[in-house]
Amino acid sequence: MEPTALRSTIMSVCLTIGTPLLVYFGILGALIVRPSLQAHAIYLHKVTLTWFKDLNVPEQFGFAHNQVTPFYIPTPDGEKLHSWHILPLAAYIDNQPELLVQGSGLVDSFEETLNFKLLKNNPNARLVLYFHGTSGTMASGWRPDSYRSIYAADPVNTHILAFDYRGYGKSSGEPSESGIIQDALTIAAWAMEVAGIPPERIVIYGQSLGSAVSIALVHALVKREQKTHFAGLVVTATFSDIAQLTATYRIGGVIPVLSPVAKVGPLFEYFTSRLTSTWDNQKRLGEIIELAENFDITLLHAEDDTDIPIDHSHRLFRHLISVVEEAEIYSGVDANENLTERLKSRRESRGEGGSVLEWPTSKGTIRFVTLKYGVHDKIMSYPATSIAISKAFSSP
């Protein structure tokens, strides 16, 4: 090959490989220098996915007229969280004539509505506090179908409170880890203090980012001197922490975050040490096991989830067992037996539906429910989710 042609070939190869690398590392550098850009990359809160629909018209998302009430819940630091109370279908049908004559859309005083009274005045009312994933709003994608699936298991008593974190949808503010945890605490306080639902009739449910928010909420409330114990914690498509998630996560299942540098230890540590949000689920779940007087925890994950691989939940479940056994609160197991063999012996197959693994302890039960199918988002609307929530409500 002529020298000129060789140089041209080398330059072409360098440009082909080098340009994408320069762009990629340029973006990473910008995320480090500008934490506000990092927040946009982690939370994707401006990607609403409901641009052409009105969140104050829940009928656009398939609900019956006045079955869902949009309203705002204020936070102690001055933000306003746009929220939906979703009435279970049988309760809606039983009270439909009265509900239909109420005004529709966003209400200024939710406490004056019949919907609120059906929640507060029902001694058997159950409430699911729903924490959604990154990007979109509480009405995006599979989330409305998920709400319907949840109350399908108990269409008389199971109410749902969904909301958008600060910076999402119609909620004010900008997202951050501390800010979103404040949002979660605000929602829980509203449920217990305003709606008057005792924590033993509340299940905390979260998916993806929402799983981290759910875990952080439960963690914060069991660390207090006056501990709060909910009926259960159910998390779907969760992860170890943000650092480990960036090593595997691909936005939309395609665009890598830190996976190209994850195998270069020092480089990976450099970037992850500068994350402004860490969401350390592994640490928080371990401390929940140690600090809580009782618990009911379910990890739910699909094997075909390409956004957050199921390996994250496998690691978390093993970690929880190690915490349980170190604290000597396990029940009916031989700690000397190989853990892999014990897990295998306890796993109950559901055929093409996946498997269920329950780990009883003296404080409560830890479950790991796997589905063969469900990817990252569809799983929210599957019966496995409503079954897990129902189990939490019926736990001792």
Rosetta blueprint (number, residue, H / E / L):
1 M L
2 E L
3 P H
4 T H
5 A H
6 L H
7 R H
8 S H
9 T H
10 I H
11 M H
12 S H
13 V H
14 C H
15 L H
16 T H
17 I H
18 G H
19 T H
20 P H
21 L H
22 L H
23 V H
24 Y H
25 F H
26 G H
27 I H
28 L H
29 G H
30 A H
31 L H
32 I H
33 V H
34 R L
35 P H
36 S H
37 L H
38 Q H
39 A H
40 H H
41 A H
42 I H
43 Y H
44 L L
45 H L
46 K L
47 V L
48 T L
49 L L
50 T L
51 W L
52 F L
53 K L
54 D L
55 L L
56 N L
57 V L
58 P H
59 E H
60 Q H
61 F H
62 G L
63 F L
64 A L
65 H L
66 N L
67 Q L
68 V E
69 T E
70 P E
71 F E
72 Y E
73 I E
74 P E
75 T L
76 P L
77 D L
78 G L
79 E L
80 K E
81 L E
82 H E
83 S E
84 W E
85 H E
86 I E
87 L L
88 P L
89 L H
90 A H
91 A H
92 Y H
93 I H
94 D H
95 N L
96 Q H
97 P H
98 E H
99 L H
100 L H
101 V L
102 Q L
103 G L
104 S L
105 G L
106 L L
107 V L
108 D L
109 S L
110 F H
111 E H
112 E H
113 T L
114 L H
115 N H
116 F H
117 K H
118 L H
119 L H
120 K H
121 N L
122 N L
123 P L
124 N L
125 A L
126 R E
127 L E
128 V E
129 L E
130 Y E
131 F E
132 H L
133 G L
134 T L
135 S L
136 G L
137 T L
138 M L
139 A L
140 S L
141 G L
142 W L
143 R H
144 P H
145 D H
146 S H
147 Y H
148 R H
149 S H
150 I H
151 Y H
152 A H
153 A L
154 D L
155 P L
156 V L
157 N L
158 T E
159 H E
160 I E
161 L E
162 A E
163 F E
164 D L
165 Y L
166 R L
167 G L
168 Y L
169 G L
170 K L
171 S L
172 S L
173 G L
174 E L
175 P L
176 S L
177 E H
178 S H
179 G H
180 I H
181 I H
182 Q H
183 D H
184 A H
185 L H
186 T H
187 I H
188 A H
189 A H
190 W H
191 A H
192 M H
193 E H
194 V H
195 A L
196 G L
197 I L
198 P L
199 P H
200 E H
201 R H
202 I E
203 V E
204 I E
205 Y E
206 G E
207 Q E
208 S L
209 L H
210 G H
211 S H
212 A H
213 V H
214 S H
215 I H
216 A H
217 L H
218 V H
219 H H
220 A H
221 L H
222 V H
223 K L
224 R L
225 E L
226 Q L
227 K L
228 T L
229 H L
230 F L
231 A L
232 G E
233 L E
234 V E
235 V E
236 T E
237 A L
238 T L
239 F L
240 S L
241 D L
242 I H
243 A H
244 Q H
245 L H
246 T H
247 A L
248 T L
249 Y L
250 R E
251 I E
252 G L
253 G L
254 V L
255 I E
256 P E
257 V L
258 L L
259 S L
260 P L
261 V L
262 A L
263 K L
264 V L
265 G H
266 P H
267 L H
268 F H
269 E H
270 Y H
271 F H
272 T H
273 S L
274 R L
275 L L
276 T L
277 S L
278 T L
279 W L
280 D L
281 N H
282 Q H
283 K H
284 R H
285 L H
286 G H
287 E H
288 I H
289 I H
290 E H
291 L H
292 A L
293 E L
294 N L
295 F E
296 D E
297 I E
298 T E
299 L E
300 L E
301 H E
302 A E
303 E L
304 D L
305 D L
306 T L
307 D L
308 I L
309 P L
310 I L
311 D H
312 H H
313 S H
314 H H
315 R H
316 L H
317 F H
318 R H
319 H H
320 L H
321 I H
322 S H
323 V H
324 V H
325 E H
326 E H
327 A L
328 E L
329 I L
330 Y E
331 S L
332 G L
333 V L
334 D L
335 A L
336 N L
337 E L
338 N L
339 L H
340 T H
341 E H
342 R H
343 L H
344 K H
345 S H
346 R H
347 R E
348 E E
349 S E
350 R L
351 G H
352 E H
353 G H
354 G L
355 S E
356 V E
357 L E
358 E E
359 W E
360 P E
361 T E
362 S L
363 K L
364 G E
365 T E
366 I E
367 R E
368 F E
369 V E
370 T E
371 L E
372 K L
373 Y L
374 G L
375 V L
376 H L
377 D L
378 K H
379 I H
380 M H
381 S H
382 Y L
383 P H
384 A H
385 T H
386 S H
387 I H
388 A H
389 I H
390 S H
391 K H
392 A H
393 F H
394 S L
395 S L
396 P L
